Amino acid sequence: MGFFGKLFHEKLRCFRSNLFQPITKTRKPIAYFRRLSSNTRDASEEEELCSTFLRECARKSDSRWGRTVHAKLIKGFIPFSMYLQNFTLNMYVKGGKVDDGLRLFDEMPHRNVVSFSALIAGLVQWGFPGEALSIFNFMHRDGTVGMNEFTLVSALQACSLISCRSFCYQIYALIVRLGLECNVYLVNAFLTGLIRQGKFKEALEVFEKCNNKDTVSWNTMLAGHLQDPYLDLPGFWYRMICCEEVKPDNFTFASVLTGLAVIPDLKMGLQVHGQLLKSGYGSEKCVGNSLADMYIKNQRLVEGFKVFDEMMWRDVCSWTLIAAGCLQCGEPGRALEVIGEMREMGVKPNKFTLATALNACANLASMEEGKKVHGLKVKLGNEVDLCVDNALLDMYAKCGCMEGAWIIFRSMRTRSVVTWTTMIMACAQNGQARDAIEVFEEMRMEDVEPNNITFICVLYACSQGGFVEKGRYYFSSMSSDYGISPTEDHYVCMVNLLGRAGHIKDAEELILSMPFQAGVLAWQTLLGACQLHGDVETGKRAAEHAIDLDKKDPSTYVLLSNMLAVSNNWDKVGVLRELMETRDVQKTPGSSWI
């Protein structure tokens, strides 16, 4: 046997003794060759050793040594049969060397189903689903090579990654024609394709007709329930655990807990937690993250922390999730503590961690902590995206530092509608109403489509600056220019704008002309304007409407009492306070950060 065969004989011995390690920079190939002993092997055994080595290179996605094998095969040390060509092709595509794989595929004088299947699977694996379908089409049109279930599974996976619904149905029709519709792997791939393209009902129909479902089938449909009909999730889960042929795995538990966090359903979540403890999958990191998220979304922060503390492995997602949970449960200070502890543990924050930290600083109006997070953002550099910049802009605005907010806003290369809306509200809340209007006009010139939140901020800015005509124009342009139907929030902003400017009658008429019943806030806003301008009669009518809608809201009573007190109508103030005691209306005590 030649030098090449001796090399692979030694490698095969290492494989069988489980001693093979990836070649590192310190273990160079030439030094490795010199250590081999000389033996004589026939061609068939050399081919076996070569295929074994190429298979191991593919498994480890390491094409460095595989290239050496390919070179030896080209030089003719061993006959380069179709058998070895397929192993070489598989080694290239599994290692991410798609161009080399395509080049070898083009040079092959003969190809079989393994050749096509390996190339299609590799193209799908490395993000080239369109090219994979092109190869599949060529194979189908050529007709000289029959396809098997592996080829069809890869083709269905390619369909699921692109918007090619009709092609997905065509492939499944081909599967039925070949008599492979009972193959569970093909059914699962078809279900995945339908669900990814939003055809959940069709997927459910295929699932119900399948007689040999496995755990992957159930998990696929469980993931489909997370995309749209969340309310069907509990029933589907109960069906699954009652099926004796299927055992839930870590993906099952992670999926159902994710869905229960969205619904949310704590009662069922506790039941799933009990099943999880029995199954033994509780130590899985993805399952632990989903379980903690389920408790947090159900406002059970203590239980969420308990799950977090019991996790054996915690990554940046785990830490960010629990920090976001603190923020969601109204504890921004604790969120910053969690992120600080994460950094002490040596876990590198990601963009979601930074966004969570900045939101916590914004809620606390803590400029000092916000600047620390800003410095951390600068260190991460290109790993940060637009959502972090938006959170940073919002933090400076809520801390009252408009200079910092303007610097961030002007330095942003790309701005989304969230960016523009945040800056408009920042100006409106910090005494720069005219600048808010200018930002909105600049936004329109940049052809950025405003949304309903943007218009709320713009109308609020108009009310803060007293720009009545501007406000009327923007309010009418919502539906005429952008097709946005005004909601109650928009009407409240207009009532506030008109009321603050002294147009009490116009404000009342606007409320009465609303296409839906006005809520408490609209009448309270009018009442506040009546107090400001001393319009007692209109104020009384507004208060009556507000009290009819909500007899327990103390704000209405306080506003009405203050208006009567200003007009020295103390008798009615006393009657109003007795009415509050009779109805057990409790005034919320005031508080200050100072």
DOZALUM-641846 format. One record per residue (C-alpha): x, y, z. Coordinates in steps of 0.25 Angstrom, whole numbers, plus 5000, padded with zeros to 4 digits. Layout:
% DOZALUM-641846
XYZ
...
END
This chain:
% DOZALUM-641846
500050005000
500550144997
500750265005
499350315004
498750175009
499750175021
499250315025
497750275025
498050135032
498650215043
497450315043
496450195043
497150135055
497050265063
495550275059
495250135065
496050165078
495250295079
496550375079
496350465067
496450615069
496350725059
497650765054
498150895060
499150995056
500250935065
499950795059
500350825044
499950715033
501350695029
501850655043
500650565043
501050495030
502450465035
501950395048
501250285039
501750145038
501850075024
500849955021
500349895008
498849905006
497949874994
497149974986
495749934992
496349955007
496950085003
495550134997
494950095010
495950165019
495850285009
494250285010
494350275026
495350395026
494450475017
493250445025
493950485038
494350625032
492850645028
492350615042
493350715048
493050815036
494550825034
495050825020
496450855022
496950705022
495850675012
496550755002
497750675004
496950555001
496350614989
497750644983
498250504985
496950454978
497150544966
498650504965
498150354964
498750294976
497350224977
496350214966
495350334968
494050254967
492650314968
492650254982
493850344987
493350464978
492050464986
492850454999
493650574995
492450654990
491750635003
493050675011
493150805003
491650845005
491550805020
492850885022
492251005016
493051005003
491851014994
492651064982
493650954983
492450854984
491750914972
493050904964
493250764967
491850734964
491950794950
493250714947
492650584951
492450494939
491350414945
490450454956
489450364965
488350404975
489350414986
490150524978
488850604976
488350584990
489650624996
489750754988
488350794990
488450775005
489750855006
489150964999
487950975008
488850955020
489651085016
488551175013
488351154998
486951094996
486651154983
487951084977
487550954984
486250964977
486850994963
487750864965
486450784969
485750834956
486950794948
486950654954
485450644952
485450694937
486650604934
485950484939
487150394938
487350384953
486250344962
486050424975
485850364989
485250415002
486550485005
486550574993
485050604995
485250645009
486350745005
485450794994
484350825004
485250885014
485650985003
484251015000
483951045014
485051155014
484551235002
483151284998
482951164988
481651104993
481151044979
482550974978
482350914992
480950854987
481650804974
482750734982
481650664991
480850624979
482150554974
482350494987
480850434987
481150384972
482450314977
481650244988
482450314999
481250395006
481350295018
482850335020
482850415033
484050495030
483450545017
482150575025
482850655035
483650735025
482350765017
481650815030
482850905033
482750965019
481250985021
481351055035
482551145031
481751195019
480551225028
479651105024
479351055038
477950995034
478550915023
479650865031
478650825042
477850745032
479050675027
479450645041
478150585045
478150495033
479550445036
479550305043
480950295047
481250425055
482450435063
482950535073
483550625062
482150625056
481450675069
482550775071
482450835057
480950855060
481250905074
482151015067
481051045057
480051075069
481051185074
480951265061
479451295061
478351215069
478951225082
477651185089
477651045083
479051015089
478450965103
477550865096
478650815086
479650795098
478650715105
478450625093
479950605092
480250565106
479050465105
479650405093
480350285098
481250265086
481850405087
482750455098
483050605100
484450645098
485250775101
484650845089
483250805093
483350875106
484150995101
483051015091
481850995100
482451085111
482651195101
481251195096
480751195111
481551315113
480851385102
479451345105
479751355117
479251235125
479851215139
478951095143
479351015131
480851065132
480851005146
480350865141
481450875129
482450905140
482050775147
482150695135
483450755132
484050715146
483550565143
484150565129
485650605133
485750715123
485850825133
487350835132
487250885117
487651025115
486551055105
485450995114
485951075126
485851205119
484451175114
484051135128
484551255134
483951345123
482551275125
482551315140
483051455137
481951485127
480951435137
481551545147
482151435156
483551495157
483851415170
483651285163
484351335150
485651365159
485551225165
485551155152
486651245148
487551215160
487351065158
487751065144
489150995142
489551075130
489151215127
489551295115
489351435111
487851405107
487551355121
488151475128
487451575118
486151505120
486151515135
486551665134
485451695124
484551615134
484951715145
484651835136
483251775132
482851755146
483251895150
484551875156
485551945147
486651965158
486651815160
486751795145
488051875145
488551795157
488351665149
489151725137
490251765146
490351625152
490351575138
491551655135
492251615147
492051465143
492751495130
491551485121
491651575109
490351665107
489651665094
488851775087
487551725095
488251735108
488651875105
487251915100
486751855113
487751935122
487452065114
485952045116
486252025131
487052155132
485952225125
484952175135
485752225146
486252355139
487652315143
488552385135
489852335142
489452185139
488952225125
490352275122
491052155126
490152065117
490452165106
491952145108
491651995107
490952015094
492152085088
493051965092
492151865085
492251945072
491551885060
490851775069
489851885072
488651915063
487552015062
486651965074
487852005083
488052135077
486552165079
486552115093
487752215096
487052325089
485852295098
486752295111
487352425108
485952485106
485352435118
486552475126
486252615121
487552625114
487152675101
488552715096
488952565097
487652525090
487952625079
489352565077
488852425077
487752455067
488652535057
489752425058
488852315054
489052265040
487752195038
486452245045
485152165046
483752215049
484052185064
485252275064
484552395058
483352365067
484252365079
484952495076
483652565073
483152515087
484452555093
484352695088
482852705092
483152665107
484352755109
483752885105
484252885090
482852875083
483252955071
484452865069
483552745070
482752795058
483952825050
484452675053
483152625048
483152715035
484652665033
484052515035
483052545024
484052595015
484952475017
483652395012
483652315025
482152275027
481652315041
480752225049
479652245059
480652265070
481352375062
480152455061
479852445076
481152505079
480952605068
479652645073
480152655088
481352745083
480252835077
479452845090
480752875097
481152985088
479753035086
479753015071
478252995068
478253005053
479452915052
478752815060
477452825052
478152805040
478952685045
477752625051
476952625037
478152585029
478252455037
477052385029
477152475017
478652455014
479052335022
477852245023
477952245038
476552245046
476652335058
476552255071
476052315085
477552355088
477552445076
476252505080
476752525094
477952595089
477052685080
476152715092
477352755100
477852845089
476552915088
476252925102
477652985106
477453085095
476053125101
475253065090
474352995101
473152985092
473852925080
474452825089
473152785095
472552775081
473752685076
473452585087
471952575084
472352555069
473252435072
472852315064
472952235076
472552255091
473552345098
474252295109
474552345123
475852405119
475252495108
474252555118
475252575129
476152645119
475052745116
474752755131
476252795133
476152905122
474852955128
475552965141
476653045134
475753145128
474653155138
473553095130
472753035142
471452995134
472252915123
473152855134
471852805141
471352735129
472752675126
472852625140
471452565139
471852485127
473152435133
472452395146
471352315139
472452245132
473252215144
472752245158
474052195165
475052285157
475552385167
476152475157
474752525152
474352565167
475752635169
475652715156
474152755159
474452785174
475652875170
474852955159
473652975169
474753025180
475353125170
473953185168
473753185183
472553085183
472953025196
471552965199
471652875186
473052845189
472552785203
471452705196
472452655186
473352605197
472152535204
471852465191
473252415190
473152355204
471752295201
472352225189
473652185196
474452265185
475952275190
476852385185
478152335181
479252415190
480252495183
481752465183
483052535178
484452475174
485052595181
END
